[in-house]
Amino acid sequence: MELPASSAAMETDTNGPPPSSAVAPSAPPQKPLFQALKPHEMSEGKIQFRKIPVPPHRFSPLKKNWMEIYNPIYEQMKVDIRMNLKAKRVELKTRQDTPDVSHLQKCADFVHAFMLGFDICDALALLRLDDLYVDSFEIKDVKTLRGEHLSRAIGRLSGKGGKTKFAIENSTRTRIVIADTKIHILGSFVNIKVARDSLCSLILGSPAGKVYSKLRAVSARLAER
């Protein structure tokens, strides 16, 4: 017995796939939410250390200015600091509440700058600013000088009463320490390069007036940036 055409069509519709509107769209998977790692967890819970040797001639200044070094490192940067008298070095160590792992290296740079001879008020800038560096070189790296020639070169770098050194510092916004034949410069990357070029010109024998005029041109160019 044959079924009517309408009922056959109905059976065909019921057996077919459901209409597209009836299929619920699948929700995208949720992104995992991870809490920020604490500084001591970044190094798998290991405590990090830095050790800065103390030269013999910096013991007295270190003892005199110890609290001015200790307070910003311990209270502001949250890094432990101690003086190891037996090994003659300053030791730094991270704590559980150190807010950032980079604070340890900043403190090490600060102490190292003080050991090189920079004033504490100048070295403190290393803790507060990110783009400051210390560059060091020797006079013999520029030109091999001996005896009185070396003494005259050191005198040209300082100038009468330190006038030349102060002029280079003020125009390049850097700080310079001349320790015998070693020269240390504290500042930003670009400013260190300008100051180093001026010091190298003086070592090679350029007169101070020529270096001043070149400095004026360079510092005017830097101010325009």
Solvent accessible surface area in square Angstrom, and as a share of the most:
residue,aa,sasa,rsa
1,M,241,1.07
2,E,162,0.73
3,L,115,0.57
4,P,87,0.55
5,A,87,0.67
6,S,81,0.52
7,S,34,0.22
8,A,46,0.36
9,A,56,0.43
10,M,129,0.58
11,E,93,0.42
12,T,93,0.54
13,D,109,0.57
14,T,103,0.60
15,N,129,0.66
16,G,34,0.32
17,P,124,0.78
18,P,92,0.58
19,P,94,0.59
20,S,102,0.66
21,S,106,0.68
22,A,71,0.55
23,V,100,0.58
24,A,87,0.67
25,P,128,0.80
26,S,108,0.70
27,A,90,0.70
28,P,112,0.70
29,P,127,0.80
30,Q,174,0.77
31,K,176,0.75
32,P,96,0.61
33,L,172,0.85
34,F,174,0.73
35,Q,170,0.76
36,A,100,0.77
37,L,109,0.54
38,K,119,0.50
39,P,23,0.15
40,H,50,0.23
41,E,76,0.34
42,M,111,0.50
43,S,26,0.17
44,E,146,0.66
45,G,42,0.41
46,K,138,0.59
47,I,90,0.46
48,Q,57,0.25
49,F,109,0.46
50,R,80,0.29
51,K,108,0.46
52,I,11,0.06
53,P,98,0.62
54,V,10,0.06
55,P,39,0.25
56,P,117,0.74
57,H,133,0.60
58,R,33,0.12
59,F,60,0.25
60,S,87,0.56
61,P,36,0.23
62,L,6,0.03
63,K,173,0.73
64,K,173,0.73
65,N,31,0.16
66,W,57,0.20
67,M,111,0.50
68,E,96,0.43
69,I,0,0.00
70,Y,58,0.22
71,N,54,0.28
72,P,11,0.07
73,I,0,0.00
74,Y,80,0.30
75,E,104,0.47
76,Q,114,0.51
77,M,16,0.07
78,K,71,0.30
79,V,0,0.00
80,D,39,0.20
81,I,16,0.08
82,R,149,0.54
83,M,46,0.20
84,N,34,0.17
85,L,133,0.66
86,K,195,0.83
87,A,45,0.35
88,K,116,0.49
89,R,76,0.28
90,V,0,0.00
91,E,15,0.07
92,L,1,0.00
93,K,70,0.30
94,T,17,0.10
95,R,50,0.18
96,Q,126,0.56
97,D,80,0.42
98,T,2,0.01
99,P,76,0.48
100,D,59,0.31
101,V,52,0.30
102,S,49,0.32
103,H,32,0.14
104,L,1,0.01
105,Q,78,0.35
106,K,46,0.19
107,C,0,0.00
108,A,8,0.06
109,D,55,0.29
110,F,0,0.00
111,V,0,0.00
112,H,85,0.38
113,A,0,0.00
114,F,5,0.02
115,M,7,0.03
116,L,35,0.17
117,G,26,0.25
118,F,4,0.02
119,D,89,0.46
120,I,19,0.10
121,C,98,0.58
122,D,30,0.16
123,A,0,0.00
124,L,29,0.14
125,A,29,0.23
126,L,10,0.05
127,L,12,0.06
128,R,156,0.57
129,L,95,0.47
130,D,115,0.60
131,D,83,0.43
132,L,34,0.17
133,Y,115,0.44
134,V,46,0.26
135,D,39,0.20
136,S,60,0.39
137,F,25,0.10
138,E,46,0.20
139,I,1,0.00
140,K,134,0.57
141,D,99,0.51
142,V,42,0.24
143,K,87,0.37
144,T,88,0.51
145,L,32,0.16
146,R,182,0.66
147,G,58,0.56
148,E,124,0.56
149,H,110,0.49
150,L,43,0.21
151,S,71,0.46
152,R,123,0.45
153,A,0,0.00
154,I,43,0.22
155,G,42,0.40
156,R,80,0.29
157,L,0,0.00
158,S,32,0.21
159,G,24,0.23
160,K,188,0.80
161,G,77,0.74
162,G,13,0.13
163,K,128,0.54
164,T,5,0.03
165,K,39,0.17
166,F,104,0.43
167,A,35,0.27
168,I,0,0.00
169,E,12,0.05
170,N,110,0.57
171,S,38,0.25
172,T,2,0.01
173,R,163,0.60
174,T,3,0.02
175,R,93,0.34
176,I,5,0.03
177,V,27,0.15
178,I,37,0.19
179,A,43,0.34
180,D,110,0.57
181,T,34,0.20
182,K,99,0.42
183,I,0,0.00
184,H,12,0.05
185,I,0,0.00
186,L,8,0.04
187,G,3,0.03
188,S,27,0.18
189,F,151,0.63
190,V,64,0.37
191,N,17,0.09
192,I,9,0.04
193,K,104,0.44
194,V,20,0.12
195,A,0,0.00
196,R,77,0.28
197,D,72,0.37
198,S,11,0.07
199,L,0,0.00
200,C,31,0.19
201,S,23,0.15
202,L,1,0.00
203,I,1,0.01
204,L,103,0.51
205,G,43,0.41
206,S,30,0.19
207,P,85,0.53
208,A,38,0.29
209,G,48,0.46
210,K,123,0.52
211,V,4,0.02
212,Y,46,0.17
213,S,55,0.36
214,K,115,0.49
215,L,9,0.04
216,R,161,0.59
217,A,53,0.41
218,V,30,0.17
219,S,28,0.18
220,A,56,0.44
221,R,140,0.51
222,L,27,0.13
223,A,78,0.61
224,E,147,0.66
225,R,205,0.75
